[in-house]
Amino acid sequence: MENVLRPLIVVGGSVVLTLSVGWLVDVLLRRADARHTETPLWGLLRRCRVALQVALGTALFRATFRQAEIEAVDQHAAGIGQVLTLVLIGASAWLVVRIATAVVESSYRRYAAATRDPARVRRVRTQVTLIHRIVIAVVGVVAVAAMLLTFPAMRTVGASMLASAGVLGIVAGIAAQSTLGNLFAGLQIAFGDMVRIGDTVVVDGEWGTVEEITLTFLAVRTWDERRITMPVSYFTSKPFENWSRGGIQMTGTVFFHLDHSAPVHEMREKLHDVLRECPAWDGRDWSLAVTDTTPTTMVVRAVVTAKDADDVWTVRCAVREQLIAWLCDRHPYALPRIATAQATPPPVDHPEHPAPAPAHVPAPAPAHGEGAHRTGRGWCS
């Protein structure tokens, strides 16, 4: 009877204690979340319940599995203990990552709710995202190292590996120069406020929005839904356009090539009417002026403003479309025309360059019997 009760007590007690602690922690976090509604931390920490139960349950089994006195377990106690140790290390790393995620996300939400400046919110979002990735990488490396050190063979090799750590570090640094460069470039971008998630940028002639920033690469989503993946070192070594830095408001231009007779004053009034009916125009500024002329046309520039890059594109398209339609309907003569005329040949005689005398060509002889008679020297009429 004792052989049956002891394993049940050991295993059942560990399971019950694990579930009880998980339930109690969840209840306490729920109450704290209801009491402190100004911070989402307590609600986010409730996501750690499963990781906590796995780590706690594994620790209890690791400490008490020998007390079950099961013959099969005793025969493989070393292997079972090794497996439970590895699971415990992995579960502990999982729990630390979940807690760090909750803290980082809570900090970002509180800052975003209290700050009205979108640029600062994007900057903090970029920073906390990279910090979160660094924490995950560090915890993962430590967990893997701890797992490897649980094997006796790895501990034996450890001394020789430490002796050559200097040489290996130099070799690894040379081999991973590009990767390390991108890693430090990612940190520079995060804390140097060069580019942030959500910024509108132009890189290599492509216009898009920064969608993701990691420690090694940066993803830009273009207007046609393509994704351009670039190493973060690009943004620290080459110039690029950041339309969101210093504010996301934009100024756009529309150029018209028109005939010299185009009614500029009426076009200016029509532009104002078009902008007043365009929801994307923010009302800050507008203008229309002749900026250049050519022998056949003149260049008319319309300037419009909008709250961001997407809206300024919409305003430019609306202005271009409606003004051209208005010119075609009301003032078709203002559209550019190509003047053509018949070419004039150069004069035949010029006082400085007289035309050469034509070569003598004898006239054809008249047929015999047509009022002509032959002389001693030829025909004559």
WOFENVEN-V382897 format. One record per residue. N is the residue number from 1. SS is DSSP state (A for helix, B for strand, O for the rest). PHI is phi in whole degrees, 0 to 359 (none if undefined). OMEGA is omega in whole degrees, -180 to 180 (none if undefined). Layout:
# WOFENVEN-V382897
n->{N	N}
ss->{SS	SS}
phi->{PHI	PHI}
omega->{OMEGA	OMEGA}
This chain:
# WOFENVEN-V382897
n->{1	2	3	4	5	6	7	8	9	10	11	12	13	14	15	16	17	18	19	20	21	22	23	24	25	26	27	28	29	30	31	32	33	34	35	36	37	38	39	40	41	42	43	44	45	46	47	48	49	50	51	52	53	54	55	56	57	58	59	60	61	62	63	64	65	66	67	68	69	70	71	72	73	74	75	76	77	78	79	80	81	82	83	84	85	86	87	88	89	90	91	92	93	94	95	96	97	98	99	100	101	102	103	104	105	106	107	108	109	110	111	112	113	114	115	116	117	118	119	120	121	122	123	124	125	126	127	128	129	130	131	132	133	134	135	136	137	138	139	140	141	142	143	144	145	146	147	148	149	150	151	152	153	154	155	156	157	158	159	160	161	162	163	164	165	166	167	168	169	170	171	172	173	174	175	176	177	178	179	180	181	182	183	184	185	186	187	188	189	190	191	192	193	194	195	196	197	198	199	200	201	202	203	204	205	206	207	208	209	210	211	212	213	214	215	216	217	218	219	220	221	222	223	224	225	226	227	228	229	230	231	232	233	234	235	236	237	238	239	240	241	242	243	244	245	246	247	248	249	250	251	252	253	254	255	256	257	258	259	260	261	262	263	264	265	266	267	268	269	270	271	272	273	274	275	276	277	278	279	280	281	282	283	284	285	286	287	288	289	290	291	292	293	294	295	296	297	298	299	300	301	302	303	304	305	306	307	308	309	310	311	312	313	314	315	316	317	318	319	320	321	322	323	324	325	326	327	328	329	330	331	332	333	334	335	336	337	338	339	340	341	342	343	344	345	346	347	348	349	350	351	352	353	354	355	356	357	358	359	360	361	362	363	364	365	366	367	368	369	370	371	372	373	374	375	376	377	378	379	380	381}
ss->{O	A	A	A	A	A	A	A	A	A	A	A	A	A	A	A	A	A	A	A	A	A	A	A	A	A	A	A	A	A	A	A	A	A	A	O	O	O	O	O	A	A	A	A	A	A	A	A	A	A	A	A	A	A	A	A	A	A	A	A	A	A	A	A	A	A	A	A	O	O	A	A	A	A	A	O	A	A	A	A	A	A	A	A	A	A	A	A	A	A	A	A	A	A	A	A	A	A	A	A	A	A	A	A	A	A	A	A	A	A	A	A	A	A	O	O	O	A	A	A	A	A	A	A	A	A	A	A	A	A	A	A	A	A	A	A	A	A	A	A	A	A	A	A	A	A	A	A	A	O	O	A	A	A	A	A	A	A	A	A	A	A	A	O	A	A	A	A	A	A	A	A	A	A	A	O	A	A	A	A	A	A	A	A	A	A	A	A	A	A	A	A	O	O	O	O	O	O	O	B	B	B	B	O	O	B	B	B	B	B	B	B	B	O	O	O	B	B	B	B	B	B	O	O	O	O	B	B	B	B	B	O	O	A	A	A	A	O	O	O	B	B	O	O	O	O	O	O	O	B	B	B	B	B	B	B	B	B	O	O	O	O	O	A	A	A	A	A	A	A	A	A	A	A	A	A	O	O	O	O	B	B	B	B	B	B	B	B	B	B	B	B	B	O	O	O	O	B	B	B	B	B	B	B	B	B	O	O	A	A	A	A	A	A	A	A	A	A	A	A	A	A	A	A	A	A	A	A	A	A	O	A	A	A	B	O	O	O	O	O	O	O	O	O	O	O	O	O	O	O	O	O	O	O	O	O	O	O	O	O	O	O	O	O	O	O	O	O	O	O	O	O	B	B	O	O	O	O	B	B	O}
phi->{none	293	294	268	291	299	299	296	294	293	289	297	297	295	294	297	296	296	295	294	296	298	294	295	297	296	296	296	293	296	294	295	293	289	278	244	284	285	234	273	299	294	293	289	292	295	290	274	298	295	297	296	294	295	295	294	298	296	296	295	296	295	275	239	292	288	287	290	54	263	298	295	290	295	291	241	297	295	295	295	298	296	296	296	295	296	296	296	295	297	294	295	296	299	296	297	296	295	294	297	298	296	294	295	294	296	298	293	296	295	293	295	287	264	248	263	273	298	295	294	297	295	296	295	298	298	294	291	295	291	298	299	293	295	299	298	295	295	297	297	295	296	295	295	297	295	296	293	288	285	271	301	297	291	294	292	286	302	297	292	292	294	295	256	296	297	295	297	296	294	298	296	296	291	292	254	299	295	296	295	298	293	298	291	294	297	295	294	293	294	256	267	58	277	213	230	296	97	288	266	231	234	231	54	78	255	260	191	242	292	258	209	230	243	287	236	220	226	252	245	265	280	295	262	72	276	243	254	259	228	294	294	295	299	280	255	239	230	287	210	265	240	285	264	284	79	126	260	293	232	239	239	232	229	253	235	257	234	289	296	271	297	281	296	297	292	297	297	293	294	300	297	296	296	293	296	266	262	294	283	284	270	80	286	201	196	194	213	207	275	255	195	224	230	301	244	219	231	258	251	248	254	249	227	230	203	282	204	294	296	290	293	295	297	295	299	296	296	296	298	293	285	291	294	297	293	294	296	276	260	225	295	294	281	287	297	235	253	279	234	210	290	293	262	287	291	296	285	254	226	301	277	229	296	291	294	294	292	294	288	241	297	290	295	288	291	294	293	94	251	78	239	227	265	252	287	251	150	265	211	247}
omega->{-179	179	179	-177	-176	178	180	180	-178	-177	-179	179	179	-180	-179	180	179	-180	-179	179	178	179	-179	178	179	179	180	179	178	179	178	179	178	-179	-178	-179	-178	179	180	-174	-175	176	179	179	178	177	-179	-174	-178	179	178	-179	179	-180	-180	179	178	179	179	178	180	-177	-171	-174	178	-179	180	179	174	-173	-179	179	-180	180	-179	-176	-178	-180	180	178	178	180	180	177	178	178	179	179	179	179	178	177	177	180	179	179	179	179	179	178	179	-180	-179	-179	178	179	-180	-179	179	180	180	180	-177	-176	-180	-178	-179	-178	178	179	178	178	179	179	178	-178	-178	177	179	176	178	180	178	179	180	-180	-179	180	178	179	180	-180	179	178	179	177	-179	-179	177	179	-179	-179	-180	177	179	180	-175	-178	180	178	179	-179	-179	-177	-179	180	179	179	178	179	180	179	178	-178	-176	-178	-180	-180	178	177	177	179	180	176	176	176	179	178	-176	-174	175	176	178	179	-175	175	-178	179	174	-174	174	-179	-179	178	180	179	-180	-178	178	-174	-176	176	177	-180	-176	-177	180	-178	179	177	-178	-176	180	172	173	177	177	-180	-176	174	-177	178	178	-174	176	-177	-178	178	177	180	176	-176	-178	-178	-178	-179	-177	178	-174	172	-178	-180	175	-178	176	174	-171	176	-179	-180	-178	-179	-175	-178	178	176	179	178	179	177	179	178	180	-179	179	180	-178	-178	-177	179	-176	175	-177	-175	173	178	176	-176	174	-174	-179	177	174	179	-177	-176	169	-177	179	-178	174	180	-179	180	178	-175	178	-175	180	-179	-180	174	179	180	-180	179	180	180	-179	-177	-174	179	177	177	179	178	179	-176	-173	-174	-179	179	-178	179	-176	180	178	-179	178	178	-180	-179	178	-179	177	-180	-178	-179	177	-176	-179	-178	-180	179	180	180	180	178	-178	178	-179	178	179	-179	177	180	-178	179	-179	177	179	178	-175	174	-179	-177	178	-178	176	-178	none}
